[in-house]
Amino acid sequence: MHILIISRSYPNKINKTSGNFIKNQVDALSKHNITIGVLGVYNVSILEVFKKKNFKELGWYNEQQKNINILGFLYLVIPKLHFINNKIKYLIGKRVFNKYIKKYGKPDLIHLHTFEPGLICIWAKKKYNIPFIVTEHTSLFQSKSYRTWHKNLALKVYSDSIYNIAVSKKSAVDLENRFLCKFSYLPNFVDTFGFKLKKNKTKKTFNFINVAYLNKNKNQKMLIDAFYKTFGNNENYQLTIVGKGREKNNLENQIIKLQTNNIRLYGYAEQEEISMLLQESDCFTLSSNFETFGLVIIEAMSCGLPVISTKCGGPESIIVNSKLGIICEKEDINKFSDAMKLIIKNNYDNKYIRNYAIENFSYEFLSLKLINIYLKLFIN
């Protein structure tokens, strides 16, 4: 069986971390007896190219990794003209697709990640009679930040697809009601074994941690206010916020105004460093307004950490009982503060939390489920 993965992002020569969660899934699938292809036209910002001075990396690129064939095109996007960019990427995508077939043969099934590159799949279905399925990751519709062309394209893609997947139960219901198309739930793959059980601490300090981009949707402002409301300057409690983003200066100023030393902005960290920071922590916090999934929650749970999360979409499919953590209303400082008070009083079984993450979200478990979906569709 030959599966072709098409997504709007994937690690490449210019952006080596773009679409890492898609790569995780590809790596997991490659361990089975199937041929995997990865195809896409990927965004590159003008600022990024000028900053790194790597114009020569634009255009075609081709990689082969065991039974994974990667063929892509790095496209310099026109700022803010999303609709036009999508049309240009579609035209380029057809060329990439034709080149892929000449080089690696015709795939049996296309697996599209997110609706936006879907025009390529619809075209390939008509020209080559190749069916496709969709896994939807976007929060555009849930957050109501979409435009009319997004909705029209998504409806066309979901209607033409032979199988639609959402990465959270809430997202599946929302997409079904919005587009009147059937969606099944299958969460994202997580490298649960890449994270180890949290360390036994000798210090009395209770450490909260947040790992996310620093932006308004991740709402670290509310998290900081909730933490300070709960613990003030009590040095027995610490909050570490890991990540980079546009809100960095605003958050720094917020911390300065509070005159507290037990809240720190750690900055950007690589995966290995994040794993270490999680192992040194006691509770993971997520304060987002919208999340289609919440991969970092699973990573934290793989270290045995209980979680406090806002009710923002994806986490409700993950934190399914009180042994795993607490779900509270989003943008509610008082509720988040109450959850923090409760979490430090409860005794959580770190091994139970880790085992739950492994049994429900690991590469091994979910890759088998996806392979079974492929086989069922391929046989039919």
C-alpha distance (Angstrom), angle and dihedral (degrees) to the residues before:
residue distance angle dihedral
M1 . . .
H2 3.81 . .
I3 3.84 116.3 .
L4 3.80 121.8 -172.2
I5 3.81 117.2 -157.0
I6 3.81 116.5 -153.1
S7 3.79 119.3 -175.0
R8 3.79 139.7 156.1
S9 3.81 91.5 -119.4
Y10 3.80 138.3 29.7
P11 3.83 133.6 154.9
N12 3.80 108.9 -81.1
K13 3.81 144.0 161.8
I14 3.80 94.2 -76.0
N15 3.81 102.6 32.0
K16 3.78 108.3 32.2
T17 3.81 95.9 178.5
S18 3.82 99.4 44.4
G19 3.80 111.7 121.9
N20 3.80 95.1 -0.2
F21 3.80 90.7 158.6
I22 3.83 89.7 60.0
K23 3.80 89.9 50.2
N24 3.82 89.1 51.4
Q25 3.78 89.3 57.2
V26 3.81 93.2 45.4
D27 3.82 91.4 50.1
A28 3.80 90.8 50.4
L29 3.81 93.0 48.8
S30 3.81 92.1 47.1
K31 3.81 89.6 66.4
H32 3.80 88.9 69.0
N33 3.79 126.4 76.0
I34 3.82 96.8 -91.5
T35 3.80 136.6 100.7
I36 3.81 114.1 -113.2
G37 3.77 126.3 -160.2
V38 3.80 127.4 -174.6
L39 3.80 120.0 -158.0
G40 3.77 133.1 172.4
V41 3.78 152.7 130.8
Y42 3.78 104.7 -123.7
N43 3.79 130.5 -158.4
V44 3.78 120.4 -113.5
S45 3.81 118.2 -176.5
I46 3.80 121.1 -133.9
L47 3.81 90.4 -130.3
E48 3.80 91.5 53.6
V49 3.80 93.0 50.9
F50 3.82 93.4 47.5
K51 3.80 91.1 46.5
K52 3.81 94.3 51.7
K53 3.83 95.2 31.0
N54 3.80 91.9 -137.5
F55 3.82 103.8 136.7
K56 3.81 89.6 139.5
E57 3.81 89.4 67.0
L58 3.82 92.3 64.1
G59 3.80 119.9 103.2
W60 3.80 127.3 26.0
Y61 3.76 125.6 15.4
N62 3.79 131.6 171.3
E63 3.81 130.9 -170.4
Q64 3.79 135.3 173.5
Q65 3.80 122.2 -158.4
K66 3.81 113.6 177.9
N67 3.83 103.1 -67.5
I68 3.84 94.2 -8.6
N69 3.81 117.1 99.6
I70 3.82 114.1 -165.5
L71 3.80 122.1 -167.3
G72 3.78 120.9 167.9
F73 3.76 148.5 148.8
L74 3.82 124.0 -135.7
Y75 3.78 108.0 -141.0
L76 3.82 125.1 -162.2
V77 3.82 102.2 -134.2
I78 3.79 125.1 -139.3
P79 3.84 105.6 -122.7
K80 3.85 115.6 -106.7
L81 3.83 94.9 -7.9
H82 3.81 94.7 108.7
F83 3.81 97.5 157.0
I84 3.82 92.9 50.4
N85 3.80 91.5 44.7
N86 3.80 89.9 53.3
K87 3.83 91.4 52.1
I88 3.82 92.5 48.6
K89 3.80 91.3 47.6
Y90 3.81 89.2 51.4
L91 3.82 91.5 55.3
I92 3.81 91.4 47.4
G93 3.80 89.9 44.0
K94 3.81 92.2 60.3
R95 3.81 89.6 56.4
V96 3.80 91.0 48.2
F97 3.81 90.5 49.3
N98 3.81 94.0 50.8
K99 3.80 90.2 48.6
Y100 3.81 90.6 49.5
I101 3.82 92.7 54.2
K102 3.79 92.1 48.5
K103 3.79 90.6 50.6
Y104 3.82 103.5 36.7
G105 3.79 107.1 14.3
K106 3.78 133.5 -113.1
P107 3.82 115.2 -44.9
D108 3.80 120.8 -131.9
L109 3.79 94.6 -139.2
I110 3.82 137.4 10.7
H111 3.80 119.9 -141.5
L112 3.80 110.1 -159.0
H113 3.80 120.4 -161.6
T114 3.82 110.9 -153.3
F115 3.81 122.1 -4.1
E116 3.82 99.1 -104.3
P117 3.86 98.3 87.1
G118 3.82 88.0 41.6
L119 3.82 96.3 112.2
I120 3.81 88.1 72.2
C121 3.82 89.9 55.3
I122 3.80 93.3 48.0
W123 3.82 89.6 49.5
A124 3.84 92.4 47.4
K125 3.80 90.9 49.0
K126 3.80 90.9 55.1
K127 3.82 97.5 41.0
Y128 3.81 101.4 37.4
N129 3.82 101.8 19.3
I130 3.83 91.4 -122.0
P131 3.82 114.1 152.3
F132 3.79 120.2 -140.9
I133 3.79 139.8 -158.0
V134 3.82 129.0 -156.0
T135 3.78 134.1 -137.7
E136 3.79 107.8 -166.9
H137 3.81 117.5 -149.0
T138 3.79 101.9 159.4
S139 3.81 123.3 115.2
L140 3.82 91.9 -163.9
F141 3.79 94.5 108.5
Q142 3.77 97.4 39.2
S143 3.81 91.4 50.2
K144 3.83 91.2 42.1
S145 3.81 91.1 -129.0
Y146 3.81 94.5 125.2
R147 3.79 129.0 112.3
T148 3.79 128.2 -135.9
W149 3.81 93.0 -98.8
H150 3.82 89.9 54.2
K151 3.80 91.4 55.1
N152 3.81 94.1 44.7
L153 3.80 92.7 48.6
A154 3.80 93.0 45.5
L155 3.82 91.9 51.5
K156 3.80 90.3 50.6
V157 3.82 92.2 49.1
Y158 3.81 97.0 45.3
S159 3.81 91.4 46.6
D160 3.82 92.7 51.2
S161 3.81 94.2 44.6
I162 3.82 118.0 94.9
Y163 3.83 92.8 -145.9
N164 3.82 131.2 19.4
I165 3.81 124.8 -158.3
A166 3.82 130.2 -168.1
V167 3.81 121.9 -164.9
S168 3.81 95.1 -137.6
K169 3.80 133.9 36.3
K170 3.80 92.1 -124.0
S171 3.79 91.3 51.2
A172 3.83 90.4 49.9
V173 3.81 91.3 54.5
D174 3.81 92.8 44.2
L175 3.82 93.6 49.6
E176 3.81 92.9 45.6
N177 3.80 92.3 51.7
R178 3.79 93.4 43.6
F179 3.82 98.9 46.3
L180 3.83 102.6 20.7
C181 3.83 90.0 -128.0
K182 3.81 125.6 126.4
F183 3.83 115.8 -104.9
S184 3.80 127.4 -172.2
Y185 3.79 124.0 -155.5
L186 3.79 120.4 -116.7
P187 3.82 118.5 151.0
N188 3.80 125.8 -138.0
F189 3.81 119.6 -87.1
V190 3.79 117.0 -103.8
D191 3.79 128.9 -165.4
T192 3.81 91.7 -126.5
F193 3.83 92.5 167.4
G194 3.81 89.6 56.1
F195 3.81 86.6 71.7
K196 3.78 126.3 64.1
L197 3.78 133.2 -148.8
K198 3.82 113.6 -82.9
K199 3.77 117.8 -93.0
N200 3.79 124.2 -103.2
K201 3.77 104.4 -109.2
T202 3.77 129.8 -142.3
K203 3.81 94.1 -169.3
K204 3.80 120.3 86.8
T205 3.82 93.4 -139.0
F206 3.82 115.1 116.7
N207 3.82 108.7 -142.7
F208 3.81 124.0 -153.3
I209 3.81 116.9 -168.7
N210 3.81 136.2 -166.9
V211 3.82 123.0 -170.9
A212 3.81 115.3 -170.2
Y213 3.77 145.9 103.2
L214 3.78 111.4 -70.8
N215 3.78 100.3 -115.2
K216 3.79 139.1 120.8
N217 3.79 94.5 -97.2
K218 3.82 91.8 56.7
N219 3.83 85.7 51.8
Q220 3.80 99.6 -154.9
K221 3.83 86.3 162.9
M222 3.80 89.8 71.3
L223 3.81 90.6 43.9
I224 3.81 91.9 54.2
D225 3.81 92.0 47.3
A226 3.81 91.7 48.3
F227 3.81 92.5 48.6
Y228 3.81 92.9 48.2
K229 3.81 91.8 46.0
T230 3.82 88.9 53.5
F231 3.79 103.2 40.9
G232 3.80 107.7 11.1
N233 3.82 108.8 -171.6
N234 3.80 94.8 -23.2
E235 3.79 101.5 142.5
N236 3.82 91.8 -154.2
Y237 3.81 88.0 77.6
Q238 3.80 126.6 59.0
L239 3.81 134.4 -175.5
T240 3.81 119.8 -158.8
I241 3.82 119.4 -170.6
V242 3.81 113.6 -163.1
G243 3.79 121.1 -163.7
K244 3.78 146.6 58.5
G245 3.80 133.1 -108.1
R246 3.78 150.3 116.3
E247 3.79 95.2 -62.0
K248 3.82 94.1 60.6
N249 3.82 96.1 103.0
N250 3.80 93.3 44.5
L251 3.79 91.4 50.4
E252 3.81 92.0 47.0
N253 3.81 89.9 52.7
Q254 3.79 90.6 47.6
I255 3.82 91.0 54.2
I256 3.82 91.6 46.6
K257 3.82 91.0 52.2
L258 3.81 90.5 51.6
Q259 3.83 88.8 52.7
T260 3.78 91.8 -141.4
N261 3.80 130.0 147.5
N262 3.79 97.9 -168.2
I263 3.83 97.4 72.7
R264 3.81 116.9 72.8
L265 3.77 136.2 177.9
Y266 3.80 102.7 -139.7
G267 3.80 97.4 -171.3
Y268 3.80 128.9 -141.4
A269 3.81 118.3 -17.4
E270 3.80 133.2 -174.1
Q271 3.80 119.7 -123.8
E272 3.79 95.6 -96.9
E273 3.80 90.7 51.0
I274 3.81 91.4 47.7
S275 3.80 89.4 53.4
M276 3.81 89.9 53.4
L277 3.82 92.6 48.2
L278 3.81 91.3 49.9
Q279 3.80 91.4 51.3
E280 3.81 89.2 54.7
S281 3.82 92.7 50.6
D282 3.81 134.2 83.6
C283 3.81 104.3 -154.3
F284 3.79 135.2 19.0
T285 3.81 118.2 -140.3
L286 3.79 128.9 -160.3
S287 3.80 118.0 -175.5
S288 3.82 101.4 173.8
N289 3.78 126.7 144.3
F290 3.83 92.7 -146.8
E291 3.81 133.1 15.4
T292 3.80 125.8 163.9
F293 3.81 90.3 -160.3
G294 3.82 124.6 -16.7
L295 3.79 106.7 -133.0
V296 3.80 93.6 176.2
I297 3.82 89.3 59.3
I298 3.81 89.0 61.7
E299 3.80 90.7 47.0
A300 3.82 89.5 53.5
M301 3.80 91.9 46.2
S302 3.81 88.8 50.5
C303 3.81 84.8 63.9
G304 3.81 89.4 50.6
L305 3.81 96.4 -105.9
P306 3.82 121.3 150.2
V307 3.81 112.9 -131.6
I308 3.78 136.5 -134.5
S309 3.80 109.2 -162.1
T310 3.75 138.9 166.8
K311 3.78 117.6 -117.0
C312 3.81 93.7 -104.6
G313 3.82 107.1 139.7
G314 3.79 114.3 -86.1
P315 3.83 101.8 44.7
E316 3.81 92.6 63.0
S317 3.82 88.2 68.9
I318 3.81 90.9 51.2
I319 3.81 107.8 40.0
V320 3.79 95.2 54.6
N321 3.82 99.8 155.7
S322 3.80 140.6 25.5
K323 3.83 91.9 -105.5
L324 3.81 88.2 71.5
G325 3.79 100.3 45.7
I326 3.78 143.9 -83.4
I327 3.81 132.9 -56.1
C328 3.81 117.1 -157.4
E329 3.78 137.7 173.8
K330 3.81 115.8 -77.4
E331 3.81 121.8 -109.8
D332 3.82 90.5 16.3
I333 3.81 110.6 124.9
N334 3.80 93.4 -175.7
K335 3.82 94.3 52.7
F336 3.80 91.8 46.7
S337 3.80 90.0 48.3
D338 3.82 90.6 50.8
A339 3.82 89.4 50.7
M340 3.81 90.8 53.0
K341 3.81 90.8 51.8
L342 3.79 90.5 49.8
I343 3.80 96.5 45.3
I344 3.82 93.4 58.2
K345 3.81 91.3 51.7
N346 3.81 96.4 50.0
N347 3.79 123.0 83.2
Y348 3.80 107.6 -134.7
D349 3.78 124.2 -161.6
N350 3.81 101.9 -128.3
K351 3.82 93.1 -167.9
Y352 3.82 91.5 52.7
I353 3.82 90.5 51.7
R354 3.82 92.4 48.8
N355 3.82 92.9 46.9
Y356 3.80 90.5 50.0
A357 3.81 90.4 53.9
I358 3.82 92.2 48.8
E359 3.80 95.0 45.8
N360 3.81 94.7 49.4
F361 3.81 108.7 28.1
S362 3.82 109.5 24.1
Y363 3.81 125.0 123.5
E364 3.79 90.8 -114.4
F365 3.80 96.6 51.7
L366 3.81 98.9 42.6
S367 3.81 97.7 38.8
L368 3.81 89.0 58.6
K369 3.80 90.6 50.0
L370 3.81 91.1 50.7
I371 3.81 93.0 45.7
N372 3.81 88.1 53.7
I373 3.81 89.9 52.6
Y374 3.82 90.0 50.8
L375 3.80 92.0 48.9
K376 3.78 93.5 47.5
L377 3.81 91.9 51.0
F378 3.82 92.7 41.4
I379 3.81 93.4 52.0
N380 3.79 92.6 46.0
